Amino acid sequence: MDAFTAGILQRIRSTESDLHDALRSGDEFLAEVEQAELDDLHRLAAEHGVRVPQSA
């Protein structure tokens, strides 16, 4: 696995965790921000042919 792939997968895992934390705490604004970041990361991964595991 190259550095780009490892990095983007780590960022996705981190953002997913932050999103879940925001949802648990009831912070709707932060949840929207984290979801937008997650969507961007998934788009970036797809553009570069990085397969994102379901639980990444």
C-alpha positions in Angstrom: 0.0 0.0 0.0 1.5 3.3 -1.0 1.6 6.4 1.2 -1.3 8.2 -0.5 -3.6 5.2 -0.1 -2.6 4.7 3.6 -3.0 8.3 4.3 -6.5 8.7 2.8 -7.7 5.5 4.4 -6.5 6.9 7.8 -8.2 10.2 7.2 -11.4 8.4 6.3 -11.3 6.4 9.5 -10.5 9.4 11.6 -13.3 11.5 10.0 -15.8 8.6 10.5 -14.9 8.5 14.2 -15.3 12.3 14.5 -18.6 12.1 12.7 -19.9 9.4 15.1 -18.7 11.5 18.1 -20.5 14.5 16.8 -23.7 12.5 16.3 -23.5 11.0 19.8 -23.0 14.5 21.3 -25.9 15.9 19.4 -23.7 18.5 17.6 -25.6 18.8 14.3 -23.4 21.5 12.8 -20.2 19.5 13.5 -21.9 16.4 12.1 -22.7 18.2 8.9 -19.1 19.4 8.6 -17.7 15.9 9.2 -20.1 14.4 6.8 -19.0 16.9 4.1 -15.4 16.1 4.8 -16.1 12.4 4.6 -17.9 12.8 1.3 -14.9 14.7 -0.1 -12.5 12.1 1.1 -14.6 9.3 -0.5 -14.7 11.3 -3.8 -10.9 11.8 -3.7 -10.3 8.1 -3.0 -12.6 7.1 -5.9 -10.9 9.6 -8.3 -7.5 7.9 -7.5 -8.8 4.3 -7.6 -8.6 3.7 -3.9 -11.0 1.1 -2.7 -12.4 2.1 0.7 -13.4 -0.9 2.8 -16.9 -0.8 4.2 -15.7 -0.2 7.8 -12.7 2.1 6.9 
